[in-house]
Amino acid sequence: MSTTTTEKPAARKSAVKPVPEGMHTVTPHLVCAGAVEAIEFYKKAFGATEMCSLKTPDGRLMHGGIFIGDSMIMLVDEMPECGALAPGSLKGSPVTIHLQVEDADALFAQAVAAGATVKMPLADMFWGDRYGCLEDPFGHQWSIATHIEDLTPEQIQEAAKTACCGG
């Protein structure tokens, strides 16, 4: 008679880092219809640096990696046969990728010049950021912000009363 256990096996000692250098605990992984073109757009729009690119035998991107600032973003081409669908196939994306940067105005303008569509113009917000939203040509939503004022939670709560929904 065999028995089962739900105990975890003892952790193995390894010289390999479980979270590789340069990676963070949470990393966006974007599905793009045209991931190679998306990488080129992100280079122009956000100053991305390409780290890796692995293609399938038919030429689609099976794994790509870029850095924007200190953060990795992984990309893959749309592959419906594997369940990987881009925003266009899903009629949009409910996810916004946030960029906290030194100069929101400059990066916002750079992204628009590269082909991003303004969804919410940059403005000084009640929570203390200069903030705006864009959509890239691949259907992904991006917010860009620069922190411009330190406020207490109480100050933000009070400002939100008149900023949101007409007060």
trRosetta pair geometry for C-beta under 8 A, 3 or more apart (Angstrom, degrees):
i j d omega theta_ij theta_ji phi_ij phi_ji
17 20 5.6 127 84 -101 111 39
17 21 6.7 89 54 -37 158 69
19 23 5.3 -140 -179 86 80 111
19 24 7.7 17 -176 -150 128 11
19 25 6.9 -39 -119 -83 145 57
20 23 4.9 72 64 4 78 122
22 51 8.0 151 148 -126 152 154
22 67 7.4 -74 -171 -92 116 126
22 72 6.2 87 143 -49 93 121
23 27 6.2 -52 -155 -57 89 139
23 72 5.7 -38 -109 21 62 145
24 27 6.0 142 58 -66 81 84
24 71 6.5 -32 0 -126 134 81
24 72 7.1 -180 12 30 86 94
27 71 7.6 174 -122 -176 76 86
27 72 5.2 -15 -137 86 123 99
27 73 6.9 -178 -178 -106 83 35
27 74 6.1 64 138 -6 116 102
28 73 5.0 -12 73 -129 101 88
28 74 7.2 -169 102 35 53 69
28 95 8.0 149 -130 151 115 139
28 97 5.6 -6 -72 -109 166 120
29 73 7.6 172 -89 -173 31 61
29 74 4.3 -13 -115 73 78 108
29 75 7.4 -177 -164 -77 54 25
29 76 7.0 20 172 -1 94 106
30 35 7.8 153 103 -121 95 97
30 38 7.2 -145 113 152 133 154
30 73 6.3 17 -3 171 111 109
30 74 7.2 171 22 89 66 53
30 75 5.0 -18 67 -108 93 76
30 76 7.5 176 90 27 50 65
30 138 7.7 75 163 113 128 138
30 140 6.0 -21 -136 -85 130 146
31 35 7.9 -71 -162 -78 37 112
31 75 7.8 149 -92 -158 21 61
31 76 5.6 -28 -108 72 66 91
31 77 7.6 24 -159 137 69 15
31 78 5.6 85 167 -91 100 64
31 79 7.9 -114 -145 19 113 72
31 84 4.8 -174 -121 178 133 90
31 85 6.2 79 119 79 151 25
31 86 4.9 -139 121 -84 91 59
31 87 7.9 154 81 -23 88 61
32 35 4.2 130 64 -87 111 65
32 37 7.8 -150 142 65 130 82
32 38 4.1 -43 -175 -32 168 154
32 75 5.9 -10 7 -162 118 110
32 76 7.5 151 25 75 73 40
32 77 6.6 -58 74 -115 71 42
32 78 6.7 -109 97 -35 25 84
32 86 5.5 69 -141 -116 19 121
32 138 4.5 -19 -140 -169 102 145
32 140 7.5 -50 -92 -29 95 119
33 77 7.4 62 -124 -162 29 72
33 78 4.6 -4 -85 -5 67 136
33 86 4.2 -125 -29 32 84 164
33 88 5.6 -43 3 35 140 129
33 89 7.2 133 -57 -25 123 100
33 138 6.5 175 45 -147 70 87
33 139 7.9 52 21 8 103 122
34 37 4.1 -19 159 38 110 120
34 38 6.0 130 105 -29 77 87
34 77 7.3 73 -44 -126 9 90
34 138 6.5 -141 65 -106 98 108
35 38 5.1 -49 -144 33 37 119
35 39 6.6 44 155 -24 65 96
35 60 7.5 77 28 -175 117 74
35 61 3.9 -109 81 50 132 140
35 64 5.8 164 153 16 121 139
35 75 4.7 154 -157 149 113 114
35 76 6.0 -109 -85 133 157 13
35 77 4.3 -113 1 -73 118 64
35 78 7.8 174 -37 -10 97 60
36 39 5.9 -46 -156 27 32 113
36 40 7.0 30 147 -14 61 103
36 53 7.6 66 -108 -146 87 131
36 61 5.6 168 -52 -46 79 125
36 64 7.6 173 -88 -72 55 155
36 77 7.7 -5 -16 -75 79 108
37 40 5.6 -54 -154 37 38 112
37 41 6.4 42 147 -21 68 103
37 138 7.8 155 94 -73 98 115
38 41 5.4 -52 -149 36 35 114
38 42 6.3 33 154 -18 67 105
38 75 6.1 -174 90 -150 130 149
38 136 7.3 75 -140 138 90 138
38 137 7.9 -156 -103 71 71 90
38 138 4.8 10 -100 -46 113 155
39 42 5.8 -55 -147 37 31 109
39 43 6.6 38 151 -24 63 102
39 48 7.0 -127 -162 103 63 140
39 50 5.7 55 -179 -96 125 112
39 53 7.5 -25 -67 -92 173 118
39 61 8.0 155 -23 -101 125 163
39 64 5.9 -94 -72 161 132 149
39 66 5.9 174 -134 -60 88 130
39 75 6.4 -155 -66 48 93 159
40 43 5.6 -48 -153 28 33 116
40 44 6.8 25 153 -10 64 105
41 44 5.9 -64 -153 42 33 105
41 45 5.6 15 160 -9 72 118
41 114 6.0 125 -160 153 71 119
41 115 6.4 -78 -136 56 111 123
41 136 6.2 114 135 -169 140 116
41 137 6.1 -141 -116 33 157 113
41 138 7.2 178 48 -18 155 110
42 45 5.8 -56 -124 48 30 103
42 46 5.3 -30 -167 38 69 111
42 48 3.9 22 131 -1 99 148
42 66 5.7 88 106 127 142 170
42 68 6.8 -92 177 -72 112 115
42 73 7.6 -131 -155 68 161 140
42 136 7.7 -4 -75 -132 78 151
43 46 7.7 -52 -91 57 7 68
43 47 7.1 15 -165 -145 43 15
43 48 4.8 -87 -81 61 49 87
43 49 7.6 92 -114 -80 88 27
43 50 7.0 -31 -75 -35 117 94
43 66 7.7 -123 -65 -140 75 135
44 110 7.6 -165 151 166 63 92
44 113 8.0 -122 156 98 106 87
44 114 4.0 149 117 -123 110 125
44 115 7.9 55 94 12 133 98
45 48 7.8 20 61 -7 77 102
45 110 6.2 134 -158 124 40 86
45 111 4.0 55 -165 -119 99 70
45 114 3.9 -132 -75 62 77 153
45 115 7.3 -84 -74 45 116 76
45 116 5.8 94 -134 -33 135 117
45 136 6.9 -134 14 -116 176 106
46 68 4.9 -15 138 -130 129 123
46 99 6.8 -137 -136 -102 123 158
46 107 6.7 41 -122 -162 63 109
46 110 7.5 139 -78 105 31 120
46 111 6.4 32 -61 -86 73 103
46 142 8.0 -130 -73 -151 130 158
47 68 7.0 108 75 -138 74 74
47 107 7.9 -79 0 -120 110 98
47 110 7.6 11 -36 137 90 155
48 66 4.2 10 180 173 123 130
48 67 6.5 153 -157 74 69 42
48 68 5.0 -42 -96 -78 82 81
48 73 7.6 -62 -128 41 128 119
49 66 6.4 150 72 -162 41 74
49 67 4.7 -11 56 54 98 97
50 53 6.6 -3 180 -41 121 110
50 64 7.3 -49 -147 -173 95 103
50 65 7.5 112 -165 86 55 55
50 66 5.4 -41 -101 -102 48 84
51 65 4.1 -49 66 101 112 104
51 66 6.2 176 4 -102 89 24
51 67 6.0 83 -45 -21 118 93
51 72 7.1 -37 12 -125 155 99
52 63 6.9 -14 115 122 112 95
52 64 6.5 -176 93 -147 66 42
52 65 4.5 34 41 33 94 107
53 61 6.5 -67 -156 -130 86 104
53 63 7.7 171 -147 95 28 59
53 64 4.9 13 -108 -112 69 90
53 65 7.8 -135 -60 27 51 63
54 61 7.4 96 71 -160 49 63
54 62 5.2 -62 106 65 92 97
54 63 4.4 13 47 55 113 93
54 64 7.3 -158 26 -68 63 54
55 59 5.7 -16 179 -147 130 30
55 60 6.5 150 -156 76 80 31
55 61 5.8 -53 -101 -98 72 44
55 62 6.2 127 -146 4 19 90
56 59 6.8 -36 69 33 77 21
56 60 4.7 7 29 55 118 85
56 61 7.8 -52 -2 7 84 3
56 62 4.9 114 -53 -50 83 113
56 77 7.9 -96 5 42 116 130
60 77 4.0 -120 -173 58 100 154
60 79 6.6 125 136 -77 155 101
61 64 4.9 -16 -176 -30 130 116
61 75 6.4 4 126 115 141 96
61 76 6.0 -165 109 -145 90 38
61 77 4.4 128 47 -29 78 96
62 76 6.4 -1 -169 -136 26 95
62 77 7.4 -37 -67 25 36 96
63 74 6.8 -35 -157 -165 79 108
63 75 7.9 124 -164 75 34 52
63 76 6.3 -15 -90 -90 43 90
64 74 6.8 141 78 -164 52 57
64 75 4.2 -26 68 64 108 97
64 76 7.0 176 19 -73 84 41
65 72 5.8 -20 -165 -161 105 105
65 73 7.3 155 -152 79 56 43
65 74 5.4 -27 -97 -104 76 67
65 75 7.3 -176 -76 19 28 78
66 72 7.3 145 79 -153 39 55
66 73 5.3 -16 63 60 89 92
66 75 6.9 29 0 -9 103 118
67 70 7.2 -25 -170 -144 111 14
67 71 6.7 145 -153 75 68 35
67 72 5.7 -39 -95 -92 71 56
67 73 7.7 155 -101 15 23 75
68 71 5.7 -23 65 67 76 92
68 73 6.3 22 3 -6 106 119
68 99 6.7 -69 137 -113 133 116
69 99 7.5 146 -6 -150 132 94
69 101 7.2 -143 -68 -102 136 84
73 97 7.6 31 -109 -149 133 152
76 79 7.0 -59 149 0 112 111
76 84 5.8 -66 109 -169 127 152
77 84 7.6 87 97 114 47 133
78 84 5.9 -173 -147 116 41 89
78 85 6.1 36 -144 -136 101 32
78 86 4.2 -66 -77 -22 121 105
78 89 6.5 131 -148 -10 140 137
79 82 4.2 17 114 30 116 110
79 83 7.8 4 95 44 82 37
79 84 4.3 40 49 52 82 116
80 83 7.4 46 -165 -76 37 17
80 84 7.2 -106 -68 62 25 58
80 85 6.2 52 -100 -86 73 84
80 89 7.1 -156 -86 -151 107 162
85 89 4.2 -115 -168 86 104 131
85 90 5.3 117 123 -47 121 98
86 89 5.4 94 56 11 68 101
86 90 7.2 -152 99 4 34 95
86 138 6.6 -91 -167 176 125 91
86 139 6.3 113 156 46 93 135
87 90 5.6 -73 -143 51 34 102
87 91 7.9 -90 170 74 63 15
87 92 5.6 -5 -175 -156 98 18
87 93 4.1 -61 -108 -39 115 100
87 138 6.9 109 32 137 114 65
87 139 2.9 -164 80 126 131 131
87 140 6.2 -171 -24 -64 142 53
88 91 7.8 35 -173 -74 28 26
88 138 7.8 -94 -24 -175 106 50
88 139 5.1 -153 -46 -46 71 150
90 93 6.8 75 81 -79 127 60
92 139 6.6 -150 -123 -170 39 110
93 139 5.9 123 -13 141 109 94
93 140 5.9 2 31 -115 160 50
93 141 5.8 -155 82 -2 110 98
95 140 7.6 -33 86 -147 95 81
95 141 6.6 171 96 47 49 106
96 133 6.9 -53 -139 -132 132 114
96 141 4.2 -63 -105 110 73 115
96 142 6.8 152 -165 -102 77 13
96 143 5.2 45 163 -17 125 103
97 140 6.5 9 5 165 119 114
97 141 6.9 149 15 89 69 60
97 142 5.3 -28 68 -108 89 70
97 143 7.5 -175 85 24 39 69
98 142 7.6 149 -93 -163 25 57
98 143 4.7 -16 -112 65 73 103
98 144 8.0 171 -160 -78 54 28
98 145 7.0 -11 -169 13 98 112
99 107 6.9 -123 118 137 140 153
99 142 6.4 12 -4 -175 110 104
99 143 7.0 -176 27 89 68 52
99 144 4.9 -12 67 -110 106 70
99 145 7.2 159 86 25 57 65
100 145 5.5 -26 -111 73 64 94
100 146 7.5 124 -166 -97 61 37
100 147 7.2 18 -160 -27 108 96
101 104 5.9 138 66 -77 103 58
101 107 5.2 30 94 -7 168 154
101 144 6.3 -19 18 -163 122 90
101 145 7.2 138 27 73 73 41
101 146 6.0 -57 79 -78 66 85
102 146 6.5 19 152 -118 16 114
103 106 4.1 27 120 21 122 114
103 107 6.3 137 91 -13 73 89
103 146 6.2 17 -112 -76 17 147
104 107 6.1 -65 -144 45 30 103
104 108 5.7 34 160 -25 68 113
104 122 5.9 150 131 -130 115 129
104 129 7.8 101 -47 172 155 89
104 130 4.8 -174 48 100 143 105
104 131 7.0 -82 -152 -86 161 30
104 132 6.9 135 166 20 119 97
104 144 4.9 143 -145 135 89 97
104 145 5.6 -20 -92 -149 135 15
104 146 4.0 -131 -18 -10 102 98
105 108 5.8 -56 -142 36 24 113
105 109 6.4 22 159 -15 61 109
105 122 6.2 161 -95 127 67 172
105 130 7.1 -32 -44 140 85 144
105 146 7.7 -48 -7 6 72 137
106 109 6.0 -59 -150 38 27 109
106 110 6.3 29 153 -21 64 109
107 110 5.4 -52 -145 37 34 115
107 111 6.3 34 156 -20 66 104
107 144 5.5 -161 97 -157 116 142
108 111 5.9 -56 -150 35 27 109
108 112 6.5 25 153 -16 63 107
108 122 5.3 -86 -58 -51 178 127
108 132 5.5 50 -120 63 140 134
108 134 7.1 177 -141 -46 76 125
108 144 5.2 -174 -74 77 87 149
109 112 5.8 -55 -146 38 31 110
109 113 6.2 33 154 -19 65 107
110 113 5.8 -56 -149 37 29 112
110 114 6.4 26 152 -18 63 109
111 114 5.6 -57 -148 37 32 111
111 116 4.1 -1 151 14 94 143
111 134 5.5 -8 125 -140 137 178
111 136 7.7 -83 -170 -94 109 83
111 142 7.2 -125 -159 83 159 146
111 144 7.3 -171 5 -45 148 149
112 115 7.9 170 -175 29 27 10
112 116 5.4 -78 -87 65 42 90
112 117 7.9 91 -123 -98 76 14
112 118 6.2 7 -103 -52 119 95
112 134 7.1 -132 -71 -116 75 129
115 136 7.6 57 99 -159 91 63
115 137 5.0 -9 133 -46 122 121
116 134 4.1 17 162 179 130 130
116 135 6.5 159 -165 74 79 38
116 136 5.3 -44 -107 -100 90 53
116 137 7.3 -106 -91 -31 45 71
116 142 7.2 -56 -142 43 142 127
117 134 6.4 140 70 -163 44 73
117 135 4.7 -17 59 57 101 94
117 137 8.0 115 -16 -77 95 56
118 121 5.8 28 -180 -80 131 65
118 132 7.1 -37 -146 171 93 122
118 133 7.7 103 -167 86 54 57
118 134 6.1 -45 -103 -105 40 74
119 133 4.3 -56 73 108 108 103
119 134 6.0 166 9 -112 93 16
119 135 5.4 88 -46 -23 119 94
119 141 7.0 -23 9 -135 162 96
120 123 7.9 -81 156 10 91 106
120 131 7.9 -8 113 127 121 82
120 132 5.3 -168 99 -155 78 63
120 133 3.9 50 33 32 104 100
121 132 5.5 -56 157 -126 23 124
122 130 5.9 25 -176 167 104 92
122 131 6.8 166 -140 86 63 21
122 132 3.6 -70 -75 -35 57 131
122 144 7.4 -47 -93 82 104 103
123 130 7.2 -160 100 -150 20 64
123 131 6.8 -33 60 62 64 69
123 132 6.8 110 5 -75 64 88
124 129 7.9 178 -150 99 49 34
124 130 5.5 -34 -94 -98 60 73
124 148 6.5 -72 -129 62 97 149
125 128 7.1 -40 83 31 82 23
125 129 5.1 -2 46 64 117 76
125 130 7.2 167 4 -104 84 19
125 131 4.7 0 -20 25 133 122
125 145 8.0 -43 17 -127 133 115
125 163 7.6 85 -165 -164 69 152
126 156 6.5 116 133 -146 88 64
126 159 3.7 175 -169 135 111 121
126 160 5.8 157 113 -73 146 53
126 162 7.9 162 -105 69 144 80
126 163 4.1 -107 -33 -41 146 160
127 151 6.8 -145 -166 49 40 135
127 156 5.0 40 -117 -134 70 116
127 159 7.4 -172 -63 82 44 132
127 160 7.7 37 -65 -70 86 97
128 147 6.1 19 129 -156 98 78
128 148 6.2 -163 175 61 63 64
128 149 4.0 -127 -139 74 90 79
128 150 6.3 80 -155 -87 153 14
128 151 4.6 -160 -54 1 126 108
128 156 7.2 -68 -12 -89 101 104
129 145 4.2 -4 178 -166 132 120
129 146 6.6 148 -159 73 77 35
129 147 5.4 -48 -100 -99 79 50
129 148 6.4 122 -133 12 25 85
130 145 6.4 154 77 -152 52 61
130 146 4.8 -2 50 55 105 90
130 148 5.2 69 -25 -25 93 131
131 143 6.4 0 -166 -178 95 106
131 144 7.2 164 -145 84 49 48
131 145 4.3 -3 -99 -101 81 99
132 143 7.1 173 91 -151 33 66
132 144 5.8 -13 62 56 80 91
132 145 7.9 163 20 -76 53 62
133 141 6.5 -8 -171 -172 109 97
133 142 6.9 157 -155 85 60 48
133 143 4.9 -32 -97 -98 79 74
133 144 7.7 169 -90 14 30 72
134 141 7.4 156 85 -157 46 51
134 142 4.8 -15 63 63 94 99
134 143 7.8 166 20 -88 69 28
134 144 6.9 27 1 -9 111 111
135 139 6.7 -18 -176 -142 107 28
135 140 7.1 157 -156 79 63 35
135 141 5.6 -32 -100 -98 74 61
135 142 7.4 164 -95 18 24 79
136 139 7.1 -38 72 31 75 22
136 140 4.9 2 36 57 113 88
136 142 6.4 66 -36 -12 97 119
147 150 7.7 45 166 -71 115 64
151 155 4.1 -125 -173 87 102 127
151 156 5.1 123 113 -54 128 84
151 159 7.4 -36 -168 2 159 139
152 155 4.6 100 51 3 77 101
152 156 7.1 -144 92 -3 42 84
153 156 5.7 -56 -148 38 34 111
153 157 6.2 37 153 -22 67 106
154 157 5.6 -51 -145 35 31 114
154 158 6.4 31 155 -18 64 106
155 158 5.8 -55 -147 37 30 111
155 159 6.2 27 155 -16 65 109
156 159 5.8 -57 -145 41 30 109
156 160 6.2 38 153 -30 65 105
157 160 5.7 -51 -148 27 28 116
157 161 7.3 41 151 -32 58 94
158 161 6.0 -42 -167 9 36 115
159 162 6.7 -70 -166 45 41 93
159 163 5.7 28 149 -17 77 123
160 163 5.5 -67 -131 46 33 107
160 164 5.3 4 -178 2 76 117
161 164 7.4 -51 -116 42 9 89
161 167 5.5 53 144 -136 70 76
162 167 4.1 8 -116 -89 53 117
163 167 7.8 85 7 -69 26 80
164 167 7.7 118 65 -67 51 42
